[in-house]
Amino acid sequence: MAAGQVLAGVSIVVIVVIDASLWMGAAYRPGADGQIVQALNDAAWLGFLIAWPVLSMQLLCTAVVTLHDRRDEPLVPRWVSWASVAGAIALVTAGGPAFTHTGPFAFDGALGLYLPVAIWAAWLDGHAWYMRKAVRRRQLALDAAEEPGRDARAVAELVAFQPAPAPNE
């Protein structure tokens, strides 16, 4: 799952860089023929939206891993993981621009553009929020560990977010 997540993440970055380059190319020569500018813009938007299977794979890999987190306080709540699964399925609407020029499935439509972008943004921001929250909890636990008289086992439980193994007596 980790390899799938990394592969999908790198692929998304490459796709976004290529699309941004096409948009920059469209804007670079403002006096260029309008058909060239529109073709570059269309290629960028279609490339961005048609890559939905890669993003779906990323959402699914993340959901599988986070759903297997059996700690008392998982990194990401289960409902966020299930929302990732639903989002991965709903991203199929981003394929609409390949088949239509107008309407909700077009590259500027509610289902062809806005829904996929909202799913991606919510997934990215939601996971970033919970990861930052976990890092802050861990930092607070480490800061507490520096207090004199703290039990090492209690600190280990705080830092690991799960019960520490009992010492062999």
N, C-alpha and C positions, 0 to 999 in steps of 0.2 A: 504494500500500500504506500509506503514511503517513497518508493521509486516512482510509482504512478503519480503521486502528488508532485514530486519534484519535476518529473517530465512534463506534466500538464502546466505547472507554474512557469517553467522555462519557455514552453511553447506559447503561452499567453503573452509573455514579455516580448518574444520575437514577433508575434502577430501584431501587437500594439506598436512596436517600433516600426515595422514595415508600413502599417496603416498611417502612422504619424508622418512617415517619410513621404508617402503619397500625398497627404494633405499639404505638407510643406512644399512639395513640388507643384501642386495646384496653385498655391499662393505666391510662389517665388516669382513668377512672371505675370504680373497683373494685366499686361497687355496681350497675353496669349489668346489664341482662338478659344472662344467659349466652349466649344465641343471638347477640346483637350482638357480644359479645366474640369468640366463636368465628368468626363471619363475618369480622370484621376480621383475625383471626389467619390464617384460611384464605386470605383475599385476599392478605395479605402473603406467605405462604409460596408460594402458587401463582404470584404475580407474580415472585417471586424465582427460582423454578425454571423457569418457562415461558420465561424470557428466555434460555435456553441458546443459541439461534442467534446472539445478539449476542456472547456470550462465545466461541462457536466461531469467529466471524469474527475476533475479536481474537486468538485463539490462532493462527489460520491466517495472518493478516497478519504477525504477528511471526515465525512460522516461515519464511515466504517470504523476508522481508527478511534474517533471520539466516542462512538457507541460502545466500544470495547473497554473504555476507561471505567474500571470497577471501583475506583476510590470512593470514599464517602462523599467527598466534594470533588467531582470531576472537573477537569480543565474547562470543558464546555458543557453546559447543561444539555440533557438529552433532547429537550424540545428544539434546541438550536440544531442539533444533529439531524433530527427528523425534518426540520425546515430545510436543511441543506439537501436532503433527498428529494423533497417536494420541489425545491428550486431547480435541481438537476433535471427533473422530469419536465418542468414547465419551460425550461430553456429551449425546448424543441420549437417554440414559437419564433425563435430567432432565425430559423430556417426559412421562414415565410418570404423574405425578400428575394429568394432565388426563384420564386414562382409568381410574384405579383409586383406591380409597380404602384398600385394605389390601395388604399384601405388599411385596415388594422394590422395586416401582416406585411405591409410594405416597409422599406428600410426606415421610413420616418413615421411608422404607425405605432399605435399603442402596444400591440403584441409583438411586432417585429423589432422594435427598438426599445421603447420605454420599459416594458416588463423585464426583458433580459438585463438591461442596464441597472434597473432597480434591484433585481435579484443579486447581481454581481456586487453592487455597492453594499447591500445589506449583509451579504455573506462576508465580504472583506472587513467591513467596519465591525460587525458583530464578533467575528473571531478575534480581531485585533483588540477589541474591548476586553474580552474574557482572558486573552493572553496577558494583556497589561495588568489586569486585576490579579492574575496568578503570580506575576513577577512581583507586584507590590506586596502581596501576602508573604511571599518567600523572603523578600527583603526585610519586612517587619519581623519575621521569625528569626532571621539571622541577626538583626539588631538586638532582639530580645535575648538571643543566645549569649551576647556579650555581657549581660547583666550578671553580677556575681551571685553565686549560689543557685544558678539554673541547673536543672537536671538535664544531662546530656541526652537521655532517651526522649524526654518531652520535646526538646529542641529538634531532634531528628524527626519526630512525628510531625512537628509543625512545618519543617522544611520540605519533607517528602509528601506532605498532605495525606499521609496514611500511617497506620500504626507501625511503629518500629518493631523489629523482631525482638522477642524476649531474650535477654542475655542468658547464656549457659551458666548455670550455677553449680 
